[in-house]
């Protein structure tokens, strides 16, 4: 099918030319020896296959990869967003919809050369972008593969599709590499972070990460073909009994990030059979709750819904 319809030059090509992309990959790989690359700060030696909270060692695990027609339209376009689903996770939320990858750690161990070939295959299939799903714990692996792929002709823009639990040190390695950041902002209350993913610092970390992401790429830019070329797109999964947290998150985005922040208020939450300890999560959100979330966004001035 050829190359993507995206017409912008991806940011990482400049870093490839001056050698900085390779230097960043080496820095990230070295940091795995006492891993502090996510907020868990496990300090394990992943180069020797020690595994911290994410359960991923020297090699990234890839659970699935292919064109995805069901992402936001500005990413999926006509031919799909080129998704790479990594196994393992540094959050491991109890309500995760991708349990078999993030919690059960199903996926094929993949070296940088093989991961680069996956990236190039998505480009050959005509995908509009390279969509890295749950990448927070595999930043070193991604950078190493990206060097190889870019040298072999990769030209797709990079989408960093994370849970929002990202260390600033890792994000700084990605400055000038990622074109589109698409983090979740899950919880506003530390109590929720602790209860649902054993991360009471989640709200603080997510706020800092989203500020840094926006500093790097700014507001979401949509090209004349309807495809995103650069910028920040924030996802927020609407949860049962979560209206107060939703309101606070939306106010933060409007007042402290940008009134032009692109937001996806997602209503697809559904309970799983592992939630017997969480009675408050054992139902879907109602239509009225969804309508109130959009009304709350409009009240604080947000209007870019994707």
C-alpha positions in Angstrom: 0.0 0.0 0.0 3.0 2.3 0.3 3.8 4.9 2.9 1.4 6.9 5.1 -0.7 9.8 4.0 0.8 11.9 6.8 2.7 14.8 5.2 4.7 16.2 8.1 8.3 15.2 8.7 8.5 13.4 12.0 10.6 15.1 14.7 13.0 12.2 15.3 14.6 12.4 11.9 16.5 15.6 13.0 17.9 13.7 16.0 18.9 10.8 13.8 20.9 13.0 11.5 22.9 14.7 14.3 23.4 11.4 16.3 21.4 12.5 19.3 18.8 9.8 18.8 21.4 7.1 19.1 22.9 8.9 22.2 19.5 8.9 23.9 19.0 5.3 23.1 22.3 4.5 24.8 21.5 6.6 27.8 18.1 4.9 28.2 19.7 1.5 27.9 22.3 2.2 30.5 19.6 3.5 32.9 18.1 0.0 32.8 21.0 -1.3 35.0 19.4 0.4 38.0 16.0 1.2 36.6 14.6 4.6 37.5 12.8 5.1 34.2 9.3 5.1 35.6 7.8 6.5 38.9 8.0 3.1 40.5 11.8 3.5 40.7 12.4 -0.2 41.3 16.2 0.1 40.9 16.4 -3.4 39.5 19.0 -4.4 36.8 16.8 -5.1 33.9 19.8 -5.8 31.7 20.3 -9.0 33.7 16.6 -9.9 33.4 15.7 -8.6 36.9 12.1 -7.5 36.7 10.4 -4.8 38.7 6.8 -3.8 38.9 6.3 -3.8 35.1 7.5 -7.4 34.8 9.7 -6.6 31.8 13.4 -7.1 31.6 16.0 -6.8 28.9 13.7 -7.3 25.9 10.3 -5.6 25.3 7.3 -7.9 25.0 5.0 -7.3 22.0 1.5 -8.7 22.4 0.1 -7.5 19.1 0.7 -5.1 16.3 -1.3 -3.9 13.3 -3.4 -1.2 11.7 -6.1 -0.1 14.2 -9.2 1.5 12.7 -10.8 2.2 16.1 -8.5 4.9 17.6 -9.5 8.5 17.5 -10.3 9.4 13.9 -7.5 11.9 13.7 -5.1 9.0 14.3 -6.9 6.1 12.5 -7.8 8.0 9.4 -8.5 5.8 6.4 -5.8 3.1 6.8 -5.5 2.9 10.5 -3.2 3.8 13.3 -0.1 1.6 13.4 -0.5 0.2 16.9 2.2 -1.8 18.8 0.7 -3.2 22.0 3.5 -3.8 24.6 3.1 -6.4 27.3 3.6 -5.6 31.0 2.7 -2.3 32.6 3.9 0.1 35.3 0.3 0.7 36.5 -1.5 -2.7 36.3 -4.9 -1.2 37.1 -7.4 -3.6 38.6 -10.0 -2.6 36.0 -7.7 -2.9 33.0 -9.4 -3.7 29.7 -6.2 -5.3 28.3 -5.6 -7.6 31.2 -4.0 -10.4 29.1 -1.2 -8.0 28.1 -0.7 -5.6 31.0 -1.3 -8.0 33.9 -0.8 -11.5 32.5 2.3 -10.2 30.5 1.5 -12.2 27.4 3.7 -11.1 24.5 6.7 -12.1 22.5 10.1 -11.0 23.7 11.3 -8.7 20.9 14.9 -7.4 20.3 15.4 -3.9 18.8 15.9 -5.2 15.3 12.7 -7.2 15.3 10.8 -4.3 16.9 12.2 -2.0 14.2 10.9 -4.5 11.6 7.4 -4.3 13.2 7.5 -0.5 12.9 8.5 -0.7 9.2 5.9 -3.3 8.5 3.2 -0.9 9.8 4.5 1.8 7.5 4.4 -0.6 4.6 0.8 -1.4 5.4 -0.1 2.3 5.0 -0.6 3.2 8.6 -0.8 7.0 9.3 1.4 6.9 12.4 3.3 4.6 14.8 1.1 4.2 17.9 3.1 2.9 20.9 0.5 1.5 23.4 1.6 1.3 27.1 5.2 2.3 26.4 6.2 3.9 29.7 8.2 0.9 30.9 9.9 0.2 27.5 11.2 3.6 26.6 14.8 2.2 26.2 13.6 -0.6 24.0 11.6 1.9 21.8 14.5 4.3 21.3 16.9 1.5 20.4 14.4 0.1 17.8 13.7 3.6 16.5 17.3 4.2 15.6 17.3 1.0 13.5 13.9 1.7 12.0 14.7 5.3 11.1 18.0 4.2 9.5 16.0 1.7 7.4 13.5 4.4 6.2 10.8 4.8 8.9 9.1 8.1 8.4 5.9 7.7 10.5 5.1 10.2 13.2 5.3 8.7 16.7 2.2 8.5 19.0 3.1 7.9 22.7 -0.1 6.3 24.1 0.5 5.9 27.8 -1.4 5.6 31.1 0.0 9.0 32.2 2.3 7.4 34.8 5.5 8.6 33.2 8.7 9.8 34.8 10.1 13.2 33.7 13.5 11.6 33.1 12.0 9.3 30.5 9.9 12.0 28.9 13.0 14.2 28.5 14.7 11.5 26.6 11.6 11.6 24.2 11.8 15.4 23.7 12.0 15.8 19.9 11.3 12.1 19.3 7.5 11.9 20.0 5.2 13.9 17.7 1.9 13.2 19.5 1.4 12.5 23.2 -1.8 10.7 24.1 -1.8 10.1 27.9 -4.6 8.9 30.1 -5.5 11.0 33.1 -7.2 8.5 35.2 -7.6 9.8 38.8 -7.4 13.1 40.6 -7.4 11.7 44.2 -4.4 9.9 45.6 -6.8 7.5 47.3 -8.0 6.3 44.0 -4.5 5.8 42.7 -3.7 3.7 45.7 -6.9 1.7 45.6 -7.0 0.9 41.9 -3.3 0.7 40.9 -1.2 0.9 44.1 0.1 4.3 43.0 -1.0 7.1 45.5 1.3 9.4 43.6 -0.5 8.9 40.3 -2.3 12.3 40.3 0.9 14.2 41.0 2.9 12.2 38.5 0.2 12.6 35.8 0.0 16.3 36.2 3.7 16.8 35.9 3.9 14.4 32.9 1.1 16.2 31.1 2.7 19.5 31.7 6.0 18.2 30.2 4.2 16.6 27.3 2.5 19.9 26.5 5.7 21.8 26.8 7.3 19.6 24.2 4.6 19.4 21.6 1.9 22.0 22.4 -1.8 21.8 21.5 -3.0 19.1 19.0 -2.5 20.1 15.4 -4.8 18.6 12.8 -3.6 18.7 9.1 -5.9 19.5 6.1 -6.3 15.7 5.6 -7.9 15.4 9.1 -4.9 13.6 10.6 -3.1 14.7 13.7 0.5 15.8 13.0 1.7 17.0 16.4 0.5 17.9 19.9 -1.2 16.6 23.0 -4.4 14.6 23.2 -5.6 13.6 26.7 -7.8 10.6 27.3 -10.0 10.3 30.4 -11.9 7.1 31.1 -15.2 8.0 32.8 -15.7 5.8 35.9 -18.6 4.9 38.1 -18.8 7.4 41.0 -16.0 9.4 39.5 -17.7 12.6 38.6 -15.8 14.8 41.2 -12.5 13.5 39.9 -13.5 14.1 36.3 -14.5 17.7 37.1 -11.1 18.3 38.8 -9.2 16.8 35.9 -11.0 18.8 33.3 -10.5 22.0 35.3 -6.8 21.3 35.5 -6.5 20.8 31.8 -8.4 24.0 31.0 -6.6 26.2 33.6 -3.1 24.8 33.8 -2.4 23.1 30.4 -4.5 24.9 27.7 -8.0 25.9 27.0 -7.4 24.3 23.6 -6.4 20.9 25.0 -7.9 18.1 22.9 -9.8 15.6 25.1 -11.4 12.3 24.6 -14.0 11.6 27.3 -14.3 7.8 27.0 -17.5 6.1 28.1 -16.6 2.5 27.3 -15.7 1.4 30.8 -17.1 -2.1 31.6 -16.6 -4.2 34.7 -14.5 -7.3 34.6 -14.7 -10.5 36.7 -11.7 -9.5 38.8 -13.5 -6.6 40.5 -15.3 -8.5 43.4 -13.2 -6.4 45.9 -14.4 -3.2 44.3 -18.2 -3.0 44.5 -18.2 0.7 43.4 -16.7 -0.4 40.0 -19.2 -3.2 39.2 -21.4 -1.2 36.8 -21.0 0.8 33.7 -21.3 4.6 33.6 -24.8 5.9 32.8 -25.7 8.1 29.9 -26.5 10.9 32.4 -23.0 10.6 33.8 -21.5 10.9 30.4 -23.6 13.9 29.6 -22.6 15.6 32.9 -18.9 15.0 32.0 -19.3 16.8 28.7 -21.2 19.6 30.4 -18.4 19.9 33.0 -15.8 20.2 30.2 -17.8 22.9 28.5 -18.2 24.9 31.7 -14.4 25.2 32.1 -14.1 26.2 28.5 -12.9 22.9 26.9 -14.4 22.3 23.5 -12.0 20.1 21.5 -13.5 16.7 21.9 -12.0 13.9 19.7 
